[in-house]
Amino acid sequence: MTSSSSSRDWYRAVWRWHLYAGLIIAPFLLMLAVTGAIYLFKPQIEQVIYADYYQVEPTGERLSATELYNRVQAEYPDTPITRYRPGESADRSTEFRVMTEEGATTVFVDPYNGEVIGSQLNADRFMSQIERIHGELMIGPLGDRIVELVACWTIVLMATGLYLFWPRNGLRVSGTVYPRLRKGKRILRRDLHVVPGFWVTAGLLFLVLTGLPWSGFWGANFQAIATNAGVGYPPSIWGGEAPTSTVKTEDVADVPWAAETLPVPNSEVAGYVPLSLDQVDTIAKTVGMDPSYTISLPSTPDGVYTLSAYPDRAQDEATMHVDQYSGAVLADYRYDHYGIVGKAVALGITLHKGTQFGLPNQLISLAICLGVILVVVSGVYLWYSRKPVAKSGAPSAPSRTRRNVLIVLLVGFGIIFPLVGLSLLVVALLDWLIVRRSTKLTRFLNAG
C-alpha cells in the first residue's frame, strides 16, 4: 500500500468514527449547550423570577436568627427546619429550608419584621429543572451516566474533527479561522462546521473536563483517587483527631466539591445545652465566612452544625463543622487547605458555571455554548446535504488493520473514561449480532 493510499485509509477510518459518533451524540450535545447557556445566567434569571421573594426593604434592625427560626417554626409547626441562610446583603431575604411532605422547600422571610414572604418547593424552581436536564436528563442516575458518556465522546469528536479538518499543507486562515464566503455553497457548508469547531475546541474541552468531576461515575472515582492519593484533607483542618465517621458532608449540607466526601465528626454529648442558632450565626461571622454562607442544623443529638459557603469565587469557599453544644470548631476546610487537585477542580467548577469572573466569564462561556450549537447544527446539515439517498453517507469501512489499530486507540481512551470503553463493547456486540447479519444494514452503513 502506498503512503498516499495508506493516508486515505486512515482518513476514512477516522471520518467514519467521527460521523457516526457525531450523529449519535448530536441531540445530547445540543441539549447540554442550550441548558448550559441558560444556567450560566442563573443569578440574573432567578433575580427576575423570584424578585418578590428575594428583595426586602431594610427597615431598622434585623431580627435575630433565633427569632426568625421561631417565626418559621410557628408557620410550619410539624416540619423539620434543616437549613438557615441569612442573606448576603441588607436588602436580601433570609431563607430557611423545611422538609415538607412534598419535599425540600425554601421559606423566604423578611429579616426585619419576621413576615413569611412565601415558599418554593426546591424541585419546582426553574433553575433546578434546567440543572436536572443538564446533569441527568431528568431521569436520575441513568441520565447522569448518559451525560457523562456524551461528555467523554465529545472529546473523541474533537480529536477526530481536528484530524479530519486540519489543513494538510500548513495552517490556512481561510477555511479554518474564517469561512470562505465566495467559494460556493458546498465549501461554505463545510466551513460553517469547521470554522466554529476550530474556535470552540479549546473552550469546549475545558467545559467537558471541568464538568466531569460532577459526574456520578467518573467524578466519584476521580474524587476518591484524589483523596486517597493524599491530596484530599490535610490534618490541619481538624480541631482534634480526624473522625472515622462514615457520614459524608454532602449528606448533611450543600458544600463545594472538595468537601463533599469530608467525614462528618460528632458532637460531644455531655449534658450541655445546645447552642442557639444566634450563637452559631455569630461563630460564622467571627470566623470570616463569605456572606452567602448557609448553616445546616443537626438532626441527631450527636450531630453538628455545618457551615458552608459556596460563593461565586473558588477562593472564598469554606466548610466548617461545629459542635452543637460547646461551639468548638471540629473542622475548618477552606480553599487554602485544598490540595493542587482540589484547587484546580474548584476553579474549574466556578469557571464552568460562569461565576469566577462575573459577567465576562458568563459571556465567554456563552460564546462557547453558541459555538457548540452552530457546530452541531451545521455538522448535521453538512452530513444530510452530502449523503446519497437511502445511504449513510459514511466512507466505506477501512481495512481490518486500520480498523483494529483505531479500535485499540479508542480502547486506550476507554481505560481513562470507562464508560467509553463500555460503549465500545456495546457497539462491537451490536455489530456482531445485528449489523453483520443484515445485508441491508451492512450496505447502508458501508455505502457513502
C-alpha positions as CSV (number, residue, x, y, z in Angstrom):
1,M,0.0,0.0,0.0
2,T,1.4,3.4,-1.0
3,S,1.8,6.2,1.5
4,S,-1.0,8.1,-0.2
5,S,-3.4,5.2,-0.1
6,S,-2.5,4.5,3.5
7,S,-3.2,8.1,4.5
8,R,-6.5,7.9,2.7
9,D,-7.4,4.7,4.6
10,W,-6.6,6.3,7.9
11,Y,-8.7,9.4,6.9
12,R,-11.7,7.2,6.0
13,A,-11.4,5.3,9.3
14,V,-11.3,8.5,11.4
15,W,-14.1,10.1,9.3
16,R,-16.3,7.0,9.8
17,W,-16.0,7.2,13.7
18,H,-16.4,10.9,13.7
19,L,-19.6,10.8,11.6
20,Y,-21.4,8.0,13.5
21,A,-20.3,9.2,16.9
22,G,-21.4,12.8,16.0
23,L,-24.8,11.7,14.7
24,I,-25.5,9.7,17.9
25,I,-24.5,12.3,20.4
26,A,-25.6,15.4,18.5
27,P,-29.0,15.7,20.2
28,F,-27.5,15.3,23.6
29,L,-24.7,17.8,22.9
30,L,-27.2,20.3,21.6
31,M,-29.2,19.9,24.8
32,L,-26.2,20.4,27.0
33,A,-25.1,23.5,25.1
34,V,-28.6,25.1,25.3
35,T,-29.2,24.3,29.0
36,G,-25.6,25.2,29.9
37,A,-26.1,28.6,28.2
38,I,-29.3,29.2,30.2
39,Y,-27.7,28.1,33.5
40,L,-24.8,30.5,33.1
41,F,-27.2,33.3,33.9
42,K,-28.8,31.7,36.9
43,P,-28.2,34.7,39.2
44,Q,-29.8,37.2,36.8
45,I,-32.6,34.9,35.9
46,E,-33.5,34.0,39.4
47,Q,-33.3,37.6,40.5
48,V,-36.0,38.4,38.0
49,I,-38.2,35.3,38.6
50,Y,-38.0,35.4,42.4
51,A,-37.7,39.2,42.9
52,D,-40.7,39.3,45.2
53,Y,-39.1,36.6,47.3
54,Y,-35.6,37.9,47.3
55,Q,-36.0,41.6,47.7
56,V,-36.8,43.2,51.1
57,E,-36.9,46.8,52.3
58,P,-34.3,47.4,55.0
59,T,-36.2,49.0,57.9
60,G,-34.2,49.3,61.1
61,E,-32.6,46.4,63.0
62,R,-32.8,42.8,61.7
63,L,-34.4,40.2,63.9
64,S,-32.1,37.6,65.4
65,A,-31.6,34.2,63.7
66,T,-33.4,32.5,66.6
67,E,-36.4,34.9,66.4
68,L,-36.7,34.2,62.6
69,Y,-36.4,30.5,63.2
70,N,-39.2,30.6,65.7
71,R,-41.4,32.5,63.3
72,V,-40.9,29.9,60.6
73,Q,-41.4,27.0,63.1
74,A,-44.7,28.6,64.1
75,E,-45.7,28.7,60.5
76,Y,-44.6,25.1,59.9
77,P,-45.1,23.5,63.4
78,D,-44.7,19.8,62.4
79,T,-42.0,20.3,59.8
80,P,-38.2,19.9,60.5
81,I,-36.2,23.0,59.7
82,T,-32.8,21.9,58.2
83,R,-31.0,25.0,57.0
84,Y,-30.7,28.7,57.6
85,R,-29.3,31.2,55.1
86,P,-29.2,34.8,56.5
87,G,-28.8,36.5,53.1
88,E,-25.7,38.2,51.8
89,S,-26.9,41.8,51.7
90,A,-29.1,44.2,53.6
91,D,-31.9,44.0,51.0
92,R,-31.9,40.2,50.7
93,S,-34.4,38.0,52.4
94,T,-33.5,35.3,54.8
95,E,-34.1,31.7,53.8
96,F,-35.0,28.6,55.8
97,R,-35.2,25.1,54.3
98,V,-38.0,22.9,55.7
99,M,-38.8,19.3,54.8
100,T,-42.5,19.2,53.9
101,E,-44.4,16.2,52.6
102,E,-43.8,17.4,49.1
103,G,-40.0,17.6,49.6
104,A,-37.4,20.2,50.5
105,T,-38.9,23.6,50.5
106,T,-37.3,27.1,50.8
107,V,-39.2,29.5,53.0
108,F,-38.4,33.2,52.4
109,V,-38.6,35.5,55.4
110,D,-38.3,39.3,55.8
111,P,-35.5,39.6,58.4
112,Y,-36.7,43.0,59.6
113,N,-40.3,42.1,60.6
114,G,-40.2,38.3,60.5
115,E,-43.0,38.1,57.9
116,V,-43.0,34.9,55.8
117,I,-42.9,36.3,52.3
118,G,-43.6,32.9,50.6
119,S,-42.2,29.5,49.9
120,Q,-41.0,27.5,46.9
121,L,-40.6,23.7,46.5
122,N,-36.9,23.4,45.6
123,A,-37.5,20.8,42.9
124,D,-40.0,23.1,41.1
125,R,-37.6,26.0,40.8
126,F,-36.9,26.9,37.2
127,M,-33.1,26.6,37.5
128,S,-33.5,23.3,39.4
129,Q,-35.3,21.9,36.3
130,I,-32.6,23.3,34.0
131,E,-29.9,21.8,36.2
132,R,-31.6,18.4,36.2
133,I,-31.9,18.4,32.5
134,H,-28.3,19.5,32.1
135,G,-26.9,17.0,34.6
136,E,-29.1,13.9,34.4
137,L,-31.7,14.4,31.6
138,M,-34.3,14.4,34.4
139,I,-34.1,10.6,34.7
140,G,-31.7,10.2,37.6
141,P,-28.5,8.1,37.7
142,L,-29.1,6.7,34.2
143,G,-29.3,10.2,32.8
144,D,-26.1,11.1,34.7
145,R,-24.3,8.2,33.0
146,I,-25.6,9.2,29.6
147,V,-24.4,12.8,30.1
148,E,-21.0,11.5,31.2
149,L,-20.8,9.3,28.2
150,V,-21.7,12.2,25.9
151,A,-19.0,14.3,27.5
152,C,-16.4,11.7,27.0
153,W,-17.3,11.0,23.4
154,T,-17.3,14.7,22.8
155,I,-13.5,14.6,23.4
156,V,-13.3,11.8,20.8
157,L,-15.3,14.0,18.4
158,M,-12.9,17.0,18.9
159,A,-9.8,14.9,18.4
160,T,-11.1,13.2,15.2
161,G,-12.5,16.5,14.0
162,L,-9.1,18.2,14.3
163,Y,-7.5,15.3,12.5
164,L,-10.0,15.5,9.6
165,F,-10.2,19.2,9.1
166,W,-6.7,20.3,9.9
167,P,-5.1,21.7,6.7
168,R,-2.6,19.1,5.3
169,N,-0.4,21.8,3.7
170,G,0.0,24.0,6.8
171,L,-2.4,26.2,8.7
172,R,-4.5,28.3,6.3
173,V,-6.5,31.3,7.7
174,S,-9.4,30.9,5.2
175,G,-11.5,27.9,5.8
176,T,-10.0,27.4,9.3
177,V,-10.1,30.8,11.1
178,Y,-12.9,32.3,9.0
179,P,-15.3,30.8,6.4
180,R,-14.8,31.2,2.7
181,L,-18.0,33.1,1.6
182,R,-17.3,33.2,-2.1
183,K,-16.4,29.6,-2.9
184,G,-19.8,28.2,-3.4
185,K,-22.4,26.6,-1.1
186,R,-20.5,23.3,-0.8
187,I,-17.4,25.0,0.6
188,L,-19.5,27.3,2.8
189,R,-21.4,24.4,4.3
190,R,-18.1,22.7,5.2
191,D,-16.6,25.9,6.6
192,L,-19.7,26.7,8.8
193,H,-18.9,23.4,10.6
194,V,-15.1,23.6,10.6
195,V,-14.5,27.2,11.5
196,P,-16.7,27.3,14.6
197,G,-15.2,24.0,15.6
198,F,-11.7,25.5,15.4
199,W,-12.7,28.4,17.6
200,V,-14.6,26.4,20.3
201,T,-12.5,23.3,20.6
202,A,-10.3,24.6,23.5
203,G,-13.2,26.1,25.3
204,L,-15.4,23.1,24.9
205,L,-12.6,20.8,26.0
206,F,-12.3,22.9,29.2
207,L,-16.1,22.8,29.8
208,V,-16.1,19.0,29.4
209,L,-13.1,18.4,31.7
210,T,-14.4,20.8,34.4
211,G,-17.9,19.2,34.2
212,L,-16.7,15.6,34.6
213,P,-15.9,15.9,38.3
214,W,-19.7,16.4,38.9
215,S,-20.5,13.1,37.2
216,G,-21.7,10.2,39.3
217,F,-19.3,7.5,37.9
218,W,-16.1,9.1,36.6
219,G,-16.4,12.1,39.0
220,A,-17.0,9.9,42.1
221,N,-14.0,7.7,41.3
222,F,-11.8,10.7,40.5
223,Q,-12.7,12.2,43.8
224,A,-11.9,9.0,45.7
225,I,-8.5,8.7,43.9
226,A,-7.7,12.4,44.6
227,T,-8.5,11.9,48.3
228,N,-6.7,8.6,48.7
229,A,-3.6,9.9,47.0
230,G,-3.1,12.4,49.8
231,V,-4.3,15.5,48.1
232,G,-7.6,15.5,49.9
233,Y,-7.9,16.5,53.6
234,P,-4.8,17.7,55.5
235,P,-4.6,17.2,59.2
236,S,-4.6,21.0,59.8
237,I,-8.3,21.3,59.2
238,W,-9.4,19.3,62.2
239,G,-9.9,20.7,65.6
240,G,-8.8,17.4,67.1
241,E,-8.2,14.0,65.5
242,A,-9.8,13.3,62.2
243,P,-13.1,11.5,62.6
244,T,-13.8,7.9,61.5
245,S,-17.4,8.7,60.6
246,T,-18.8,7.1,57.5
247,V,-21.2,10.1,57.1
248,K,-20.1,12.4,54.3
249,T,-20.5,16.2,54.4
250,E,-22.5,16.1,51.2
251,D,-25.1,14.0,53.1
252,V,-25.8,16.9,55.5
253,A,-25.2,20.1,53.6
254,D,-24.7,21.6,50.1
255,V,-20.9,22.1,50.0
256,P,-18.1,22.7,47.5
257,W,-16.8,19.7,45.5
258,A,-13.6,19.4,47.5
259,A,-15.6,19.0,50.8
260,E,-18.3,16.6,49.6
261,T,-16.6,13.4,51.0
262,L,-15.2,15.2,54.1
263,P,-16.2,12.9,57.1
264,V,-18.6,14.5,59.5
265,P,-17.5,14.5,63.1
266,N,-19.8,14.1,66.1
267,S,-20.7,16.5,68.9
268,E,-19.6,15.6,72.4
269,V,-22.9,14.9,74.3
270,A,-22.0,15.5,77.9
271,G,-25.0,17.2,79.4
272,Y,-24.5,20.5,77.6
273,V,-27.3,22.7,76.5
274,P,-27.4,23.0,72.6
275,L,-26.2,26.3,71.2
276,S,-28.9,28.6,69.8
277,L,-28.9,29.5,66.1
278,D,-27.9,33.0,67.1
279,Q,-24.7,31.7,68.7
280,V,-23.8,29.6,65.7
281,D,-24.6,32.6,63.4
282,T,-22.1,34.6,65.5
283,I,-19.5,32.0,65.0
284,A,-20.0,32.1,61.3
285,K,-19.5,35.8,61.2
286,T,-16.5,35.7,63.6
287,V,-14.5,33.1,61.5
288,G,-15.0,35.2,58.4
289,M,-17.4,33.1,56.3
290,D,-18.5,34.6,53.0
291,P,-21.8,36.4,53.4
292,S,-23.5,33.9,51.3
293,Y,-23.0,31.2,53.9
294,T,-25.6,28.6,55.0
295,I,-26.0,26.9,58.3
296,S,-27.2,23.3,58.2
297,L,-28.8,22.2,61.5
298,P,-28.0,18.9,63.3
299,S,-30.7,16.3,63.1
300,T,-29.4,14.0,65.9
301,P,-28.2,14.5,69.5
302,D,-24.6,13.9,68.4
303,G,-24.9,15.8,65.1
304,V,-23.1,19.0,64.3
305,Y,-23.8,22.4,62.8
306,T,-22.3,22.6,59.3
307,L,-21.4,26.0,58.0
308,S,-20.8,26.1,54.3
309,A,-20.1,28.9,51.8
310,Y,-20.2,28.0,48.1
311,P,-19.9,31.5,46.6
312,D,-19.0,32.9,43.1
313,R,-15.3,32.7,43.6
314,A,-13.5,29.5,44.4
315,Q,-11.1,31.3,46.8
316,D,-14.0,32.1,49.1
317,E,-15.2,28.6,49.6
318,A,-15.4,27.3,53.1
319,T,-16.8,24.3,55.0
320,M,-17.0,24.0,58.8
321,H,-18.3,21.6,61.3
322,V,-19.2,23.0,64.8
323,D,-20.0,21.1,67.9
324,Q,-23.7,21.8,68.6
325,Y,-23.1,22.1,72.4
326,S,-19.7,23.6,73.0
327,G,-19.4,25.6,69.8
328,A,-15.9,24.1,69.2
329,V,-14.8,24.2,65.6
330,L,-14.3,20.5,64.8
331,A,-13.3,21.0,61.1
332,D,-12.4,24.2,59.1
333,Y,-11.8,23.4,55.5
334,R,-11.1,26.2,53.1
335,Y,-9.7,26.8,49.6
336,D,-6.2,27.4,51.0
337,H,-6.3,23.9,52.5
338,Y,-7.2,22.3,49.2
339,G,-4.5,20.2,47.5
340,I,-3.5,21.0,44.0
341,V,-6.2,18.8,42.6
342,G,-8.9,20.3,44.8
343,K,-7.9,23.9,43.9
344,A,-7.8,23.0,40.2
345,V,-11.3,21.4,40.3
346,A,-12.7,24.3,42.5
347,L,-11.5,26.9,40.0
348,G,-12.7,24.8,37.1
349,I,-16.2,24.5,38.5
350,T,-16.6,28.2,39.2
351,L,-15.3,29.0,35.7
352,H,-17.6,26.3,34.2
353,K,-20.6,27.9,36.0
354,G,-19.5,31.4,34.8
355,T,-19.2,32.9,38.3
356,Q,-15.5,33.2,38.9
357,F,-15.1,36.4,37.0
358,G,-18.7,37.6,36.8
359,L,-20.2,38.9,33.5
360,P,-17.0,38.5,31.4
361,N,-16.9,34.8,32.4
362,Q,-20.6,34.4,31.6
363,L,-20.2,36.0,28.1
364,I,-17.1,33.9,27.2
365,S,-18.8,30.7,28.2
366,L,-22.0,31.8,26.4
367,A,-19.9,32.3,23.2
368,I,-18.6,28.7,23.6
369,C,-22.1,27.3,24.0
370,L,-23.4,29.2,21.0
371,G,-20.4,28.0,19.0
372,V,-21.2,24.4,20.0
373,I,-24.8,24.8,18.9
374,L,-23.6,26.1,15.5
375,V,-21.1,23.2,15.1
376,V,-23.8,20.6,15.9
377,V,-26.4,22.0,13.7
378,S,-24.0,22.7,10.8
379,G,-22.5,19.3,11.2
380,V,-25.8,17.5,10.8
381,Y,-26.8,19.7,7.9
382,L,-23.4,19.1,6.2
383,W,-23.9,15.3,6.5
384,Y,-27.5,15.5,5.3
385,S,-26.8,17.7,2.3
386,R,-24.0,15.4,1.1
387,K,-25.2,11.9,1.8
388,P,-26.7,9.9,-1.1
389,V,-30.4,8.9,-0.8
390,A,-31.0,5.8,1.4
391,K,-27.3,5.6,2.3
392,S,-25.4,6.6,5.5
393,G,-23.0,8.9,3.7
394,A,-20.1,7.4,5.6
395,P,-17.0,6.3,3.8
396,S,-16.6,2.6,3.2
397,A,-15.2,0.5,6.0
398,P,-11.4,0.8,6.2
399,S,-9.1,-2.2,6.1
400,R,-9.1,-4.6,9.0
401,T,-5.6,-3.4,10.1
402,R,-6.6,0.3,10.2
403,R,-9.9,-0.5,11.9
404,N,-8.2,-2.6,14.6
405,V,-5.5,0.0,15.3
406,L,-8.1,2.7,15.7
407,I,-10.2,0.5,18.0
408,V,-7.0,-0.1,20.1
409,L,-6.6,3.6,20.4
410,L,-10.2,4.1,21.4
411,V,-9.9,1.3,24.0
412,G,-6.9,3.0,25.4
413,F,-9.1,6.1,25.7
414,G,-11.8,3.9,27.3
415,I,-9.4,2.9,30.1
416,I,-9.3,6.6,31.2
417,F,-13.0,7.0,30.6
418,P,-14.5,3.6,31.4
419,L,-18.0,4.4,30.1
420,V,-16.4,5.0,26.6
421,G,-14.9,1.5,26.8
422,L,-18.3,0.1,27.8
423,S,-20.0,1.8,24.9
424,L,-17.3,0.4,22.5
425,L,-18.2,-3.1,23.8
426,V,-21.9,-2.4,23.1
427,V,-21.1,-1.2,19.6
428,A,-19.0,-4.3,18.9
429,L,-21.8,-6.6,20.1
430,L,-24.4,-4.8,18.0
431,D,-22.1,-5.0,15.0
432,W,-21.5,-8.8,15.6
433,L,-25.1,-9.7,16.5
434,I,-27.1,-7.4,14.2
435,V,-25.2,-5.4,11.5
436,R,-23.1,-8.3,10.1
437,R,-26.2,-10.5,9.9
438,S,-28.1,-7.9,7.9
439,T,-27.2,-7.3,4.3
440,K,-29.3,-4.2,4.1
441,L,-27.7,-2.6,7.2
442,T,-24.2,-3.5,6.0
443,R,-24.8,-1.9,2.7
444,F,-26.4,1.2,4.3
445,L,-23.5,1.7,6.8
446,N,-20.7,1.0,4.3
447,A,-22.1,2.9,1.3
448,G,-21.2,6.6,1.1
